[in-house]
């Protein structure tokens, strides 16, 4: 069955072809122009963060190429680590969370080689890392910790450290500062569609204009909760994402403190 690997976000390959990725290049360049002209429903702060990435004329192609590279790495890495020294194959270890499935019917899980008890005695936690963590370590996924599916107290520091090192060393997706992170790419696809309607003269008001933004973002270091358009104020490795419907619960359970810019919590 399809598995959505938890706490990581790899570049999108939904363009499916180089030609379609080139079409996204043009759409995002047009979106950059609309944002610059004040036509898109986006805050000035987030606009300043995303404009350099959208205006390159290669945002779609870069996303697609990075997605292909991430997929190739994941397949090779899984094949390598599931192969024992004698050539036999290990089983897959799967650790699920609650809820079990996402809205697309994918199993939400952390996956790793299923080591024997004797092997686990000789391997450190880092050496028997999940494939989720491997993607982050090698720079082919951005950390994407989504409340309430937070890694355990011994695993979360590994994820944060691996993500910080990959970013500062310019590995994988971090090699090009102009690359959109996958969640940014998906949001910009939605923002393009909404802005296109606005530019065409359609009346798009209220919540409909902001359907492109989805989650709040808390800083794991100080537990300050930022609005959906302020995530860029938190370093990528320290972003804890919270769905709007989960904000009140997350604030209560994690002692999150709303940032001054948040007049209220929805």
Buried (B, 14 or more C-beta within 10 A) or exposed (E): EEBBBBBBBBBBBBBEEEEBBBBBBEBBBBBBBBBEEEBBBBBEBBBEBBBEBBBBBBBBBBBBBBBBBBBEBBEEBBEEBBEEEEEEEBEBBEBBBEEEBEEEEBBBBBBBBBBEEEBEEEEEEEEBBBBBBBBBBBBBBBBBBBBBBBBEEEBBEBBBBBBBBBBEEEBBBBEBEEBBBBBBBBBBBBBBEBBBBBBEEEEBEEEEBBBBBBBBBBBBEEBBBBBBBBBBBBBBBBBBBBBEEBBEEBBEEBEBBBBEEBEEBE
